[in-house]
């Protein structure tokens, strides 16, 4: 799992300057006390025909940076929304992201994010022009219709065509469906 790879030392925390530069790129400016970034992709019939093993028909990613007064640091988290190709309903996941990481022997900087202790996770990087997020996964726990119970739990497991997703940057309001907290929803709608 990517989240466990991050813990196992295959990635390392980057210096403060690189971390700040990545955060500024991710949130299209200084995040201040709280910032959001929304990325979406709806896969058209042509794309799905070229990738017959792809299970995902649409994906949304909401990244959040929030300054915590108690430790005087930015903390990162994510919410992920998925629509499957051959399954009805909306599926989602969420978790926290470690500080900015760089893969060993690579210039690419990214967030390493996980769902609880054993819920898998994703890595979130940016394209060179900052217009897209690159989400990588091996396995991530998701729930149907925001029901976090064992009966509604499923996992999105990377297959031949479900390992790397390019999601396009869009207005944060486009990710409002991923937010369950009313105050946070109001904040996103004001952006």
C-alpha positions, 0 to 999 in steps of 0.5 A, a space after each residue: 500500500 502507498 500509505 505503508 510505503 510512505 511509513 516504510 521509508 520509501 519516501 522522505 520529508 522534503 526541506 521546508 522551502 520545497 514543502 512551502 513551494 509545493 503547498 503554494 502550488 497545490 493551493 494556488 497561493 498562500 493557504 493562510 489559515 485554511 485553503 482548499 483545492 479541487 480536482 475532477 475528472 469525468 472519463 468519457 466513453 472514448 477514454 473508457 473504451 481505450 482503458 477497458 479495465 478501468 473501474 472508475 468512471 469519475 473522480 473528485 479530489 478535495 485537498 485541504 490545508 488547515 493551520 493548527 494553532 496548537 502546533 503552529 503547523 499546516 495540516 493536510 487532508 483529503 476527500 475523494 469521491 468516486 463513481 464506478 463504471 459498472 456500479 451504482 451509487 456514489 463512493 467516497 473516502 477521506 483521510 489525513 496527509 503526511 507533510 510534503 514528501 519526495 519519492 527516493 531518487 525523484 524530483 516529484 514532490 507529493 502528499 502521502 495520504 492515508 485512511 485510518 491505520 489500515 485503510 490504504 491511501 493515495 499519493 497526490 502530486 501536481 502536473 508541471 503546470 499545476 493544472 492537474 493533480 496526479 493521484 496514485 493508489 494501490 488500495 484505498 478504503 471507500 464507503 458508499 453514500 458517505 456511510 462509514 460502517 462495515 457493511 458499506 465498506 469497499 476498497 478501490 484496488 489498483 488494477 491495470 487501468 486504475 493506478 494513476 489518475 489525472 484530475 483537472 483543477 476546478 473551482 472548489 465549489 465543484 467539490 462541495 458534494 464531498 463535504 459533510 460539515 455544514 460550516 466547511 460547506 459554507 466556507 467552500 461555497 464562499 470561495 
